[in-house]
Each structure stands twice: as C-alpha cells, then as structure tokens.
Amino acid sequence: MRLYYEAFVRLMYPATCGACPVLLELDEKGLCSNCRSSLQRLRFPVEESCLKEPLTWVDEGWTLFPYESPVKEILAGIKFARKRWLVRIFKEEIDSFFGALASENTYDVLIPIPLDHGKHFEREFNQSDLIAGLIQKKAGIRLNRRALAKYRHTLPQSQLSREERKINLKSAFRVQKGAQIRGKRVLLVDDVLTTGATSSEAARVLKNHGAKRVDVFALARTHAPAGSATS
C-alpha cells in the first residue's frame, strides 16, 4: 500500500535529483543513481580527509569531498534555492566519518561558522548549522549556535588577495557574552573550505577567549592556490 501511495505522490509531485534535472525513481531519494555513485566515488579516502596544509590558529582540519560536481550543485541547492533538506544527502558520509573520528578526538562543543545578520536574514538559515545538526545527532557533541557571531558583512574571500583577506575578516567575529569557551575543545563547522582564512580568524577569536583546542570540519574544500590556506 505504501508503495502505491509513494507512486501516486511522485506522479502528482515529481521529485528531481538534488544535483541534476533527472526525475527520481521510486527507490531513489535525494539523488539519482548516477549522482549517488559520483558522490561516493568523489569522497576522499580517510587518509586524504585531513588537511595537509596547516591553517593558522587551527589545530587540525578535515573535509570529506573536493568542491566538484555533484557536491557543488547540492550545496548550491541548499544555500541559494533554500532546499535545506538536501543536507541529508550527506548523512551517510558524515555518520561514517564521525563514527571513526570519535575514537580519536573528543569535543566539548560544535560551533557553526556564522553568517552576518544581513545574509542570515536573506537566506533564512545558516547552511553550516544544518551540517552541524547532522554531526550532533551522530557524535552527540553539544551544539552552540550562539557562541560565535559575525558582526559585519565581508566580501567573498576567493575574490581577494592574500593581504586583502586578512583586512576583510579583521574583527568580523566575536564570542558572545556567556559563551563559556575557556578550556573547551571546539569543532568549527563549515560547508566549504576555500582559502581557510575564515576558519583561521574564527579559531583565533575562540583561542583568544580561552579555547583549549580548535579544529575545523567542512564538507568540501576547493583547490586553493599554493600558500593561500594559511592566509
């Protein structure tokens, strides 16, 4: 009976793949079989998920995918088409990664990289919050969406030179009053790691407020120019 109901719903409201225009089959959820296979092939092996280039102020960092199709299209759908449910496409990969990480690293708090007030109002949600929510469900780490705030709009880091990036982010983040960061092991969460400057600045602010350790996790990373990761 349930199969007939789903078939009826799909007939009335056809579902498309989260990364391409293909209509989904009844047994497909979120992604078509081709895009699902591409996503699985794209995921970094465990040994490549750790960032090789160190980020200033960040103790350790991980990403699961290169910023390529179909990851780019899924994240664009989440951020710009407001299809926030697409984040669940990454649940299996996140569960697998944090199941393995839990035996080696423990954290006191998850902190999503915040959006400035204007962008958050425009988008109505923060995609990093959604990713952090999946991590919380798997790893059981306390999630604090209010510990860190972004108080002013900044230009996209990818459009700026190395020196401009530093100026662009200066004083952009603040630890909120009563956040209780001192002595804590923090995992910052973001969607895409580009130059690394945003994570570095957020980590700097947290450590200046007494954080014991700050690591970063992002779903994807771009192929940044040499030397830009530490800017």
N, CA, C and O of each residue as an XYZ file, in Angstrom:
924
protein
N       0.828     -1.206      0.000
C       0.000      0.000      0.000
C       0.864      1.259      0.000
O       0.583      2.228     -0.705
N       1.918      1.217      0.806
C       2.799      2.376      0.897
C       3.455      2.682     -0.446
O       3.630      3.845     -0.809
N       3.819      1.624     -1.186
C       4.451      1.798     -2.495
C       3.506      2.493     -3.454
O       3.916      3.363     -4.222
N       2.217      2.100     -3.407
C       1.230      2.738     -4.274
C       1.061      4.210     -3.902
O       0.908      5.069     -4.771
N       1.091      4.489     -2.596
C       0.957      5.874     -2.138
C       2.124      6.720     -2.625
O       1.932      7.838     -3.104
N       3.344      6.180     -2.502
C       4.523      6.913     -2.952
C       4.486      7.125     -4.458
O       4.877      8.182     -4.954
N       4.013      6.112     -5.186
C       3.908      6.238     -6.641
C       2.919      7.344     -7.016
O       3.148      8.100     -7.960
N       1.820      7.427     -6.266
C       0.825      8.465     -6.517
C       1.401      9.848     -6.242
O       1.216     10.781     -7.024
N       2.105      9.964     -5.110
C       2.709     11.250     -4.745
C       3.732     11.669     -5.797
O       3.772     12.837     -6.185
N       4.555     10.738     -6.261
C       5.556     11.056     -7.284
C       4.898     11.461     -8.600
O       5.412     12.312     -9.325
N       3.753     10.842     -8.900
C       3.031     11.187    -10.124
C       2.512     12.613    -10.063
O       2.585     13.359    -11.039
N       1.978     12.985     -8.883
C       1.423     14.326     -8.712
C       2.513     15.376     -8.502
O       2.407     16.506     -8.977
N       3.563     14.979     -7.781
C       4.652     15.904     -7.467
C       5.992     15.235     -7.789
O       6.667     14.722     -6.896
N       6.364     15.244     -9.050
C       7.617     14.572     -9.449
C       8.820     15.137     -8.688
O       8.961     16.351     -8.541
N       9.677     14.245     -8.213
C      10.876     14.652     -7.480
C      12.088     14.578     -8.402
O      12.284     13.592     -9.113
N      12.876     15.607     -8.379
C      14.085     15.615     -9.200
C      15.315     15.397     -8.326
O      15.286     15.613     -7.114
N      16.370     14.973     -8.954
C      17.643     14.760     -8.276
C      18.140     16.075     -7.682
O      17.922     17.146     -8.249
N      18.805     15.984     -6.545
C      19.329     17.179     -5.882
C      20.540     17.774     -6.551
O      21.005     18.842     -6.154
N      21.072     17.088     -7.583
C      22.279     17.584     -8.252
C      22.120     17.728     -9.755
O      22.966     18.345    -10.404
N      21.043     17.166    -10.333
C      20.819     17.263    -11.775
C      19.316     17.258    -12.042
O      18.535     17.035    -11.117
N      18.887     17.501    -13.293
C      17.447     17.616    -13.577
C      16.709     16.286    -13.715
O      15.508     16.295    -13.985
N      17.367     15.158    -13.544
C      16.755     13.844    -13.749
C      15.653     13.593    -12.707
O      15.826     13.888    -11.524
N      14.521     13.046    -13.167
C      13.450     12.662    -12.250
C      13.860     11.401    -11.500
O      14.427     10.476    -12.082
N      13.567     11.374    -10.203
C      13.958     10.240     -9.372
C      13.003      9.069     -9.555
O      11.798      9.244     -9.737
N      13.570      7.880     -9.501
C      12.766      6.669     -9.468
C      12.197      6.496     -8.059
O      12.614      7.182     -7.126
N      11.243      5.577     -7.913
C      10.600      5.375     -6.616
C      11.580      4.980     -5.521
O      11.422      5.366     -4.363
N      12.597      4.206     -5.899
C      13.555      3.736     -4.893
C      14.732      4.687     -4.689
O      15.670      4.361     -3.962
N      14.690      5.859     -5.324
C      15.769      6.834     -5.197
C      15.315      7.996     -4.308
O      14.199      8.495     -4.450
N      16.179      8.415     -3.403
C      15.859      9.539     -2.520
C      17.001     10.546     -2.518
O      18.148     10.208     -2.227
N      16.669     11.767     -2.842
C      17.666     12.840     -2.829
C      18.475     12.946     -4.096
O      18.518     14.000     -4.732
N      19.122     11.848     -4.467
C      19.966     11.827     -5.660
C      19.567     10.684     -6.580
O      19.089      9.645     -6.126
N      19.769     10.886     -7.879
C      19.600      9.788     -8.826
C      20.778      8.820     -8.656
O      21.774      9.164     -8.019
N      20.670      7.638     -9.209
C      21.708      6.620     -9.018
C      23.051      7.070     -9.581
O      24.094      6.762     -9.005
N      23.041      7.791    -10.692
C      24.304      8.260    -11.277
C      24.999      9.270    -10.375
O      26.205      9.175    -10.146
N      24.248     10.234     -9.864
C      24.845     11.250     -8.991
C      25.251     10.645     -7.646
O      26.251     11.058     -7.058
N      24.482      9.669     -7.158
C      24.841      8.993     -5.923
C      26.169      8.258     -6.081
O      27.019      8.300     -5.191
N      26.341      7.588     -7.210
C      27.594      6.880     -7.472
C      28.755      7.862     -7.589
O      29.854      7.601     -7.101
N      28.497      8.996     -8.243
C      29.538     10.018     -8.385
C      29.951     10.566     -7.038
O      31.135     10.797     -6.794
N      28.976     10.777     -6.151
C      29.269     11.298     -4.814
C      30.124     10.313     -4.024
O      31.067     10.711     -3.340
N      29.797      9.043     -4.119
C      30.559      8.027     -3.392
C      31.985      7.918     -3.914
O      32.922      7.728     -3.138
N      32.147      8.038     -5.227
C      33.496      7.975     -5.812
C      34.318      9.200     -5.457
O      35.542      9.134     -5.351
N      33.620     10.334     -5.274
C      34.309     11.599     -5.038
C      34.858     11.717     -3.620
O      35.826     12.444     -3.392
N      34.264     11.024     -2.683
C      34.676     11.172     -1.282
C      36.151     10.819     -1.099
O      36.650      9.828     -1.631
N      36.828     11.671     -0.324
C      38.243     11.439     -0.047
C      38.431     10.132      0.722
O      37.617      9.803      1.584
N      39.488      9.389      0.424
C      39.866      8.294      1.319
C      40.183      8.882      2.697
O      40.502     10.065      2.816
N      40.094      8.059      3.717
C      40.288      8.538      5.093
C      41.596      9.302      5.257
O      41.641     10.339      5.919
N      42.657      8.781      4.651
C      43.970      9.414      4.822
C      44.072     10.764      4.126
O      44.978     11.540      4.431
N      43.167     11.063      3.201
C      43.205     12.337      2.480
C      42.202     13.346      3.019
O      42.179     14.489      2.563
N      41.383     12.952      3.969
C      40.381     13.873      4.505
C      40.998     14.929      5.424
O      40.445     16.018      5.578
N      42.132     14.614      6.028
C      42.821     15.569      6.903
C      43.569     16.598      6.067
O      44.228     16.247      5.088
N      43.469     17.860      6.449
C      44.141     18.921      5.706
C      45.655     18.778      5.823
O      46.198     18.648      6.920
N      46.313     18.806      4.693
C      47.777     18.690      4.701
C      48.441     20.035      4.960
O      49.492     20.104      5.598
N      47.819     21.112      4.460
C      48.346     22.454      4.688
C      47.783     22.989      6.003
O      46.564     23.111      6.125
N      48.619     23.313      6.990
C      48.100     23.801      8.275
C      47.428     25.160      8.142
O      47.853     25.997      7.346
N      46.385     25.373      8.921
C      45.707     26.668      8.984
C      46.128     27.375     10.261
O      46.172     26.768     11.331
N      46.436     28.652     10.145
C      46.829     29.432     11.312
C      45.732     29.386     12.375
O      44.561     29.609     12.067
N      46.104     29.100     13.618
C      45.222     29.043     14.777
C      44.371     27.765     14.840
O      43.759     27.485     15.871
N      44.326     26.995     13.753
C      43.545     25.762     13.728
C      44.470     24.585     14.023
O      45.531     24.454     13.412
N      44.065     23.732     14.957
C      44.908     22.593     15.327
C      44.864     21.485     14.283
O      45.899     20.918     13.931
N      43.667     21.176     13.789
C      43.529     20.130     12.783
C      42.249     20.369     12.006
O      41.295     20.941     12.532
N      42.226     19.935     10.756
C      41.040     20.154      9.927
C      40.760     18.973      9.022
O      41.670     18.246      8.623
N      39.471     18.790      8.699
C      39.057     17.698      7.828
C      38.000     18.162      6.835
O      37.195     19.048      7.124
N      38.022     17.547      5.663
C      36.957     17.717      4.674
C      36.655     16.359      4.061
O      37.512     15.475      4.047
N      35.436     16.191      3.553
C      35.038     14.894      3.006
C      35.125     14.808      1.483
O      35.320     13.727      0.926
N      34.975     15.970      0.806
C      34.919     15.959     -0.655
C      35.702     17.125     -1.249
O      35.889     18.148     -0.590
N      36.161     16.976     -2.493
C      36.596     18.156     -3.231
C      35.349     18.926     -3.676
O      34.279     18.343     -3.848
N      35.494     20.210     -3.856
C      34.351     21.043     -4.242
C      34.122     20.914     -5.751
O      34.481     21.796     -6.531
N      33.525     19.804     -6.130
C      33.263     19.482     -7.526
C      31.846     18.930     -7.648
O      31.188     18.673     -6.640
N      31.374     18.745     -8.887
C      30.062     18.133     -9.102
C      30.104     16.674     -8.629
O      31.103     15.992     -8.860
N      29.054     16.183     -7.979
C      27.757     16.831     -7.714
C      27.693     17.608     -6.391
O      26.641     18.150     -6.051
N      28.795     17.670     -5.646
C      28.788     18.382     -4.364
C      28.434     19.858     -4.566
O      27.649     20.419     -3.802
N      29.006     20.479     -5.587
C      28.749     21.904     -5.849
C      27.269     22.168     -6.051
O      26.723     23.124     -5.501
N      26.618     21.320     -6.841
C      25.206     21.525     -7.149
C      24.320     21.291     -5.921
O      23.335     22.001     -5.718
N      24.671     20.302     -5.111
C      23.886     20.038     -3.903
C      23.976     21.224     -2.942
O      22.961     21.689     -2.424
N      25.191     21.706     -2.708
C      25.374     22.831     -1.787
C      24.729     24.103     -2.326
O      24.201     24.905     -1.556
N      24.768     24.294     -3.640
C      24.106     25.458     -4.236
C      22.597     25.365     -4.041
O      21.942     26.374     -3.779
N      22.046     24.169     -4.166
C      20.616     23.982     -3.938
C      20.225     24.294     -2.506
O      19.169     24.872     -2.251
N      21.089     23.907     -1.571
C      20.819     24.194     -0.157
C      20.867     25.696      0.107
O      19.950     26.257      0.706
N      21.940     26.340     -0.344
C      22.171     27.750      0.004
C      21.303     28.723     -0.787
O      20.753     29.670     -0.225
N      21.183     28.490     -2.078
C      20.559     29.514     -2.922
C      19.135     29.186     -3.352
O      18.369     30.092     -3.678
N      18.764     27.896     -3.358
C      17.385     27.521     -3.669
C      16.611     27.175     -2.403
O      15.441     26.800     -2.468
N      17.272     27.304     -1.243
C      16.659     27.085      0.066
C      16.121     25.665      0.229
O      15.143     25.443      0.941
N      16.754     24.725     -0.423
C      16.358     23.319     -0.284
C      17.167     22.706      0.848
O      18.055     21.882      0.628
N      16.846     23.120      2.046
C      17.672     22.730      3.186
C      17.645     21.223      3.454
O      18.563     20.686      4.073
N      16.587     20.539      2.985
C      16.502     19.094      3.195
C      17.586     18.326      2.438
O      17.863     17.170      2.756
N      18.197     18.961      1.443
C      19.243     18.286      0.668
C      20.469     17.962      1.519
O      21.275     17.111      1.142
N      20.618     18.628      2.657
C      21.785     18.353      3.502
C      21.803     16.897      3.964
O      22.864     16.352      4.267
N      20.624     16.268      4.016
C      20.556     14.877      4.459
C      21.199     13.910      3.465
O      21.448     12.750      3.794
N      21.464     14.385      2.262
C      22.185     13.565      1.285
C      23.554     13.170      1.831
O      24.080     12.107      1.500
N      24.126     14.033      2.668
C      25.471     13.791      3.201
C      25.465     13.016      4.515
O      26.526     12.789      5.097
N      24.297     12.608      4.990
C      24.197     11.975      6.310
C      25.048     10.702      6.407
O      25.754     10.502      7.395
N      24.981      9.858      5.399
C      25.724      8.594      5.459
C      27.225      8.839      5.572
O      27.907      8.185      6.361
N      27.742      9.790      4.774
C      29.174     10.090      4.797
C      29.588     10.724      6.124
O      30.648     10.407      6.664
N      28.748     11.623      6.650
C      29.039     12.263      7.936
C      29.016     11.237      9.064
O      29.893     11.239      9.928
N      28.018     10.364      9.055
C      27.924      9.327     10.091
C      29.156      8.429     10.069
O      29.715      8.100     11.115
N      29.571      8.038      8.874
C      30.739      7.163      8.739
C      31.997      7.849      9.252
O      32.788      7.247      9.978
N      32.182      9.119      8.872
C      33.380      9.842      9.267
C      33.443     10.051     10.769
O      34.477      9.796     11.386
N      32.351     10.511     11.365
C      32.377     10.811     12.800
C      32.303      9.554     13.649
O      32.665      9.582     14.825
N      31.843      8.455     13.075
C      31.938      7.189     13.777
C      33.379      6.785     13.967
O      33.748      6.246     15.009
N      34.207      7.049     12.948
C      35.637      6.734     13.029
C      36.398      7.771     13.853
O      37.315      7.422     14.595
N      36.022      9.047     13.724
C      36.740     10.123     14.414
C      36.539     10.073     15.925
O      37.415     10.475     16.690
N      35.375      9.575     16.348
C      35.042      9.581     17.775
C      36.045      8.811     18.620
O      36.225      9.116     19.799
N      36.702      7.815     18.029
C      37.654      7.017     18.798
C      38.985      7.737     19.015
O      39.795      7.325     19.846
N      39.205      8.833     18.249
C      40.479      9.541     18.326
C      40.355     10.957     18.874
O      41.271     11.444     19.535
N      39.246     11.616     18.610
C      39.073     13.010     19.013
C      37.752     13.202     19.749
O      36.720     12.675     19.335
N      37.792     13.947     20.824
C      36.572     14.302     21.550
C      36.467     15.815     21.637
O      37.473     16.517     21.741
N      35.232     16.308     21.594
C      34.997     17.751     21.621
C      33.935     18.088     22.656
O      33.056     17.284     22.967
N      34.045     19.302     23.178
C      33.069     19.790     24.141
C      31.905     20.505     23.464
O      30.790     20.529     23.984
N      32.179     21.090     22.294
C      31.147     21.903     21.655
C      31.361     21.992     20.141
O      32.491     22.066     19.660
N      30.253     21.982     19.410
C      30.235     22.257     17.970
C      29.832     23.707     17.769
O      28.853     24.163     18.360
N      30.569     24.437     16.946
C      30.217     25.824     16.649
C      30.203     26.023     15.136
O      31.259     25.971     14.505
N      29.033     26.249     14.539
C      28.976     26.535     13.108
C      29.583     27.897     12.804
O      29.425     28.835     13.585
N      30.275     28.012     11.676
C      30.744     29.325     11.221
C      29.514     30.183     10.952
O      28.686     29.812     10.120
N      29.368     31.319     11.630
C      28.135     32.096     11.489
C      28.106     32.956     10.227
O      29.145     33.295      9.661
N      26.894     33.297      9.802
C      26.678     34.288      8.750
C      26.471     35.645      9.408
O      26.079     35.723     10.572
N      26.736     36.719      8.658
C      26.395     38.031      9.197
C      24.867     38.170      9.192
O      24.170     37.422      8.508
N      24.368     39.123      9.952
C      22.924     39.250     10.141
C      22.180     39.462      8.821
O      21.098     38.910      8.621
N      22.757     40.255      7.927
C      22.100     40.529      6.654
C      21.950     39.288      5.803
O      20.883     39.040      5.242
N      23.011     38.506      5.701
C      22.965     37.288      4.881
C      22.058     36.244      5.510
O      21.344     35.526      4.810
N      22.092     36.162      6.843
C      21.214     35.204      7.516
C      19.744     35.570      7.314
O      18.905     34.692      7.114
N      19.437     36.853      7.366
C      18.063     37.316      7.144
C      17.631     37.004      5.717
O      16.504     36.568      5.485
N      18.524     37.228      4.767
C      18.211     36.985      3.360
C      18.004     35.500      3.076
O      17.073     35.130      2.361
N      18.865     34.649      3.633
C      18.820     33.214      3.347
C      17.851     32.472      4.259
O      17.355     31.404      3.901
N      17.576     33.034      5.441
C      16.652     32.488      6.436
C      17.228     31.330      7.243
O      16.576     30.851      8.171
N      18.408     30.879      6.923
C      19.067     29.824      7.702
C      20.545     29.854      7.383
O      20.980     30.495      6.426
N      21.316     29.146      8.207
C      22.756     29.033      8.001
C      23.058     27.581      7.630
O      22.798     26.673      8.420
N      23.602     27.361      6.444
C      23.865     26.000      5.988
C      24.838     25.259      6.903
O      24.765     24.036      7.020
N      25.733     25.977      7.541
C      26.666     25.330      8.472
C      25.938     24.795      9.701
O      26.354     23.792     10.281
N      24.842     25.467     10.105
C      24.001     24.962     11.196
C      23.430     23.587     10.845
O      23.395     22.682     11.678
N      22.986     23.453      9.598
C      22.364     22.202      9.165
C      23.366     21.050      9.214
O      23.041     19.942      9.642
N      24.589     21.332      8.766
C      25.642     20.311      8.793
C      25.985     19.953     10.235
O      26.143     18.780     10.573
N      26.097     20.974     11.079
C      26.407     20.738     12.492
C      25.318     19.907     13.166
O      25.600     19.108     14.058
N      24.069     20.102     12.732
C      22.965     19.328     13.294
C      23.109     17.840     13.015
O      22.807     17.012     13.874
N      23.574     17.498     11.803
C      23.808     16.088     11.466
C      24.945     15.512     12.311
O      24.875     14.372     12.768
N      25.990     16.313     12.511
C      27.127     15.863     13.327
C      26.677     15.623     14.765
O      27.053     14.628     15.385
N      25.870     16.543     15.287
C      25.389     16.415     16.661
C      24.617     15.113     16.854
O      24.795     14.425     17.859
N      23.764     14.779     15.898
C      22.960     13.563     16.016
C      23.825     12.314     16.029
O      23.515     11.348     16.725
N      24.903     12.331     15.267
C      25.769     11.160     15.208
C      26.747     11.113     16.374
O      26.903     10.078     17.022
N      27.412     12.253     16.639
C      28.512     12.272     17.611
C      28.079     12.655     19.026
O      28.821     12.428     19.982
N      26.883     13.233     19.166
C      26.405     13.606     20.487
C      27.149     14.766     21.112
O      27.149     14.918     22.333
N      27.791     15.594     20.281
C      28.519     16.760     20.792
C      27.546     17.927     20.957
O      26.688     18.152     20.104
N      27.682     18.650     22.034
C      26.792     19.799     22.264
C      26.959     20.839     21.163
O      28.077     21.211     20.806
N      25.836     21.299     20.635
C      25.848     22.287     19.554
C      25.497     23.657     20.122
O      24.467     23.818     20.778
N      26.357     24.647     19.866
C      26.110     26.011     20.331
C      26.114     26.949     19.134
O      27.171     27.297     18.609
N      24.927     27.353     18.708
C      24.784     28.223     17.536
C      25.008     29.696     17.881
O      25.102     30.531     16.982
N      25.095     30.018     19.161
C      25.165     31.426     19.568
C      26.516     31.821     20.149
O      26.736     32.985     20.483
N      27.411     30.862     20.269
C      28.704     31.175     20.899
C      29.502     32.182     20.091
O      30.168     33.054     20.649
N      29.431     32.054     18.764
C      30.215     32.909     17.870
C      29.270     33.658     16.951
O      28.334     33.072     16.407
N      29.508     34.943     16.777
C      28.666     35.765     15.905
C      29.529     36.525     14.915
O      30.673     36.877     15.201
N      28.958     36.769     13.746
C      29.638     37.579     12.728
C      28.934     38.928     12.679
O      27.757     39.025     12.331
N      29.684     39.962     13.037
C      29.067     41.267     13.253
C      29.086     42.190     12.043
O      28.459     43.250     12.068
N      29.778     41.818     11.011
C      29.748     42.676      9.838
C      29.901     41.850      8.560
O      30.470     40.759      8.556
N      29.369     42.417      7.483
C      29.441     41.752      6.182
C      30.875     41.785      5.662
O      31.578     42.784      5.815
N      31.300     40.684      5.048
C      32.631     40.617      4.439
C      32.507     40.178      2.990
O      31.564     39.480      2.617
N      33.471     40.597      2.176
C      33.487     40.195      0.776
C      33.915     38.734      0.661
O      34.613     38.232      1.541
N      33.507     38.037     -0.415
C      33.953     36.654     -0.612
C      35.474     36.571     -0.636
O      36.134     37.302     -1.375
N      36.023     35.677      0.175
C      37.469     35.569      0.303
C      38.157     35.209     -1.021
O      39.276     35.648     -1.287
N      37.481     34.413     -1.838
C      38.081     33.946     -3.094
C      38.351     35.083     -4.076
O      39.124     34.922     -5.021
N      37.707     36.239     -3.849
C      37.879     37.375     -4.763
C      38.999     38.320     -4.336
O      39.263     39.317     -5.008
N      39.654     38.010     -3.223
C      40.619     38.939     -2.650
C      42.035     38.370     -2.655
O      42.243     37.159     -2.733
N      42.999     39.282     -2.570
C      44.392     38.862     -2.456
C      44.664     38.393     -1.035
O      43.817     38.528     -0.151
N      45.851     37.842     -0.825
C      46.211     37.324      0.490
C      46.135     38.398      1.570
O      45.593     38.153      2.648
N      46.665     39.575      1.295
C      46.652     40.649      2.282
C      45.242     41.201      2.477
O      44.863     41.558      3.592
N      44.463     41.270      1.391
C      43.093     41.777      1.486
C      42.216     40.870      2.337
O      41.303     41.346      3.013
N      42.486     39.562      2.309
C      41.701     38.626      3.109
C      41.839     38.909      4.598
O      40.860     38.857      5.343
N      43.067     39.209      5.028
C      43.297     39.491      6.441
C      42.512     40.720      6.892
O      41.893     40.721      7.955
N      42.549     41.765      6.063
C      41.842     43.004      6.392
C      40.332     42.777      6.352
O      39.596     43.295      7.193
N      39.874     41.994      5.363
C      38.455     41.737      5.163
C      37.803     41.101      6.387
O      36.662     41.420      6.722
N      38.528     40.200      7.054
C      37.957     39.452      8.174
C      38.268     40.041      9.549
O      37.742     39.578     10.562
N      39.122     41.059      9.580
C      39.534     41.615     10.860
C      38.330     42.103     11.661
O      37.531     42.906     11.181
N      38.217     41.607     12.878
C      37.135     41.975     13.804
C      35.739     41.594     13.312
O      34.742     42.144     13.778
N      35.670     40.644     12.362
C      34.360     40.224     11.858
C      33.628     39.331     12.852
O      32.402     39.377     12.947
N      34.387     38.509     13.601
C      33.779     37.561     14.540
C      33.946     38.024     15.986
O      34.933     38.661     16.352
N      32.947     37.681     16.786
C      33.025     37.949     18.219
C      32.433     36.769     18.983
O      31.445     36.168     18.560
N      33.054     36.451     20.115
C      32.488     35.453     21.018
C      31.408     36.148     21.847
O      31.645     37.204     22.434
N      30.238     35.552     21.885
C      29.119     36.150     22.587
C      29.287     36.046     24.103
O      29.915     35.115     24.608
N      28.724     37.002     24.806
C      28.798     37.033     26.257
C      28.174     35.768     26.847
O      27.082     35.361     26.452
N      28.873     35.161     27.784
C      28.366     33.962     28.441
C      28.542     32.681     27.656
O      27.919     31.671     27.983
N      29.382     32.696     26.623
C      29.535     31.529     25.743
C      30.295     30.373     26.397
O      30.154     29.231     25.959
N      31.087     30.636     27.422
C      31.827     29.610     28.153
C      32.744     28.791     27.230
O      32.564     27.586     27.051
N      33.704     29.470     26.668
C      34.651     28.867     25.730
C      35.936     28.427     26.428
O      36.595     27.497     25.963
N      36.296     29.060     27.510
C      37.584     28.808     28.164
C      37.760     27.328     28.511
O      36.905     26.707     29.143
N      38.903     26.786     28.074
C      39.249     25.407     28.368
C      38.526     24.372     27.527
O      38.707     23.174     27.743
N      37.704     24.808     26.564
C      36.900     23.884     25.774
C      37.630     23.427     24.512
O      38.464     24.141     23.954
N      37.291     22.230     24.090
C      37.759     21.688     22.811
C      36.637     21.907     21.809
O      35.549     21.349     21.943
N      36.920     22.734     20.796
C      35.890     23.213     19.877
C      36.072     22.613     18.489
O      37.189     22.513     17.983
N      34.955     22.215     17.882
C      34.970     21.830     16.472
C      34.146     22.842     15.692
O      32.923     22.893     15.823
N      34.824     23.649     14.876
C      34.145     24.573     13.973
C      33.586     23.797     12.791
O      34.208     22.845     12.321
N      32.409     24.203     12.306
C      31.765     23.504     11.196
C      31.436     24.497     10.086
O      30.866     25.559     10.334
N      31.808     24.132      8.848
C      31.530     24.975      7.687
C      31.091     24.089      6.530
O      31.210     22.866      6.596
N      30.581     24.713      5.463
C      30.186     23.921      4.300
C      31.355     23.727      3.336
O      31.657     22.604      2.933
N      32.011     24.833      2.970
C      33.120     24.755      2.018
C      34.327     25.500      2.569
O      34.209     26.634      3.035
N      35.472     24.864      2.511
C      36.730     25.490      2.911
C      37.416     25.992      1.646
O      37.776     25.200      0.775
N      37.596     27.292      1.546
C      38.251     27.860      0.355
C      39.684     28.224      0.706
O      40.570     27.374      0.617
N      39.928     29.449      1.097
C      41.291     29.842      1.444
C      41.687     29.413      2.854
O      42.874     29.344      3.171
N      40.705     29.125      3.696
C      40.987     28.783      5.084
C      41.048     29.988      5.995
O      41.135     29.829      7.213
N      41.006     31.189      5.444
C      41.142     32.399      6.254
C      39.967     32.593      7.210
O      40.153     33.059      8.334
N      38.773     32.242      6.776
C      37.600     32.395      7.647
C      37.715     31.510      8.878
O      37.499     31.965     10.001
N      38.058     30.240      8.663
C      38.226     29.316      9.791
C      39.359     29.772     10.706
O      39.252     29.677     11.929
N      40.442     30.266     10.113
C      41.582     30.728     10.900
C      41.211     31.905     11.787
O      41.601     31.953     12.953
N      40.461     32.852     11.241
C      40.061     34.023     12.025
C      39.090     33.633     13.131
O      39.192     34.130     14.252
N      38.152     32.749     12.821
C      37.220     32.288     13.846
C      37.968     31.551     14.957
O      37.671     31.734     16.137
N      38.933     30.722     14.578
C      39.731     29.983     15.567
C      40.553     30.939     16.424
O      40.691     30.730     17.629
N      41.099     31.989     15.807
C      41.888     32.980     16.550
C      41.042     33.632     17.640
O      41.485     33.763     18.782
N      39.833     34.036     17.287
C      38.945     34.688     18.248
C      38.592     33.731     19.392
O      38.575     34.124     20.558
N      38.313     32.475     19.045
C      37.965     31.493     20.072
C      39.139     31.220     21.012
O      38.961     31.123     22.226
N      40.336     31.098     20.446
C      41.505     30.833     21.289
C      41.860     32.040     22.149
O      42.342     31.880     23.270
N      41.630     33.233     21.642
C      41.859     34.432     22.451
C      40.880     34.531     23.616
O      41.105     35.276     24.569
N      39.795     33.772     23.528
C      38.830     33.712     24.637
C      39.008     32.441     25.450
O      38.132     32.072     26.232
N      40.150     31.764     25.266
C      40.497     30.666     26.155
C      40.222     29.270     25.664
O      40.397     28.320     26.427
N      39.793     29.091     24.407
C      39.555     27.742     23.893
C      40.849     26.927     23.962
O      41.915     27.422     23.595
N      40.758     25.702     24.423
C      41.926     24.842     24.570
C      42.398     24.316     23.220
O      43.599     24.223     22.966
N      41.452     23.975     22.364
C      41.756     23.410     21.049
C      40.640     23.807     20.095
O      39.470     23.825     20.475
N      41.002     24.124     18.855
C      40.003     24.433     17.829
C      40.352     23.667     16.564
O      41.396     23.902     15.956
N      39.477     22.753     16.168
C      39.596     22.043     14.903
C      38.492     22.520     13.979
O      37.566     23.200     14.420
N      38.578     22.174     12.710
C      37.547     22.578     11.756
C      37.147     21.394     10.887
O      37.984     20.590     10.475
N      35.849     21.307     10.618
C      35.312     20.308      9.697
C      34.487     21.025      8.646
O      33.640     21.854      8.978
N      34.729     20.713      7.379
C      33.921     21.239      6.277
C      33.564     20.088      5.350
O      34.335     19.139      5.207
N      32.412     20.169      4.728
C      32.018     19.110      3.803
C      32.964     19.024      2.611
O      33.326     17.931      2.176
N      33.365     20.184      2.082
C      34.175     20.184      0.865
C      35.280     21.217      0.945
O      35.216     22.149      1.746
N      36.287     21.048      0.117
C      37.343     22.048      0.014
C      37.670     22.298     -1.448
O      37.646     21.386     -2.275
N      37.973     23.543     -1.743
C      38.375     23.920     -3.094
C      39.869     23.688     -3.250
O      40.588     23.456     -2.278
N      40.306     23.755     -4.472
C      41.744     23.642     -4.736
C      42.333     25.043     -4.677
O      42.488     25.709     -5.701
N      42.659     25.480     -3.474
C      43.165     26.837     -3.263
C      44.576     26.984     -3.814
O      45.335     26.015     -3.840
N      44.935     28.188     -4.254
C      46.311     28.427     -4.716
C      47.302     28.149     -3.613
O      46.973     28.260     -2.432
N      48.506     27.791     -3.986
C      49.549     27.486     -3.014
C      49.780     28.669     -2.089
O      49.916     29.806     -2.540
N      49.823     28.393     -0.800
C      50.102     29.441      0.178
C      48.877     30.143      0.697
O      48.956     30.853      1.700
N      47.701     29.963      0.023
C      46.536     30.712      0.450
C      45.857     30.118      1.662
O      45.127     30.817      2.365
N      46.084     28.831      1.925
C      45.398     28.177      3.023
C      45.759     28.757      4.371
O      44.959     28.703      5.305
N      46.942     29.307      4.483
C      47.334     29.838      5.768
C      47.102     31.328      5.893
O      47.509     31.942      6.880
N      46.458     31.911      4.912
C      46.221     33.363      4.947
C      44.963     33.700      5.693
O      44.615     34.875      5.818
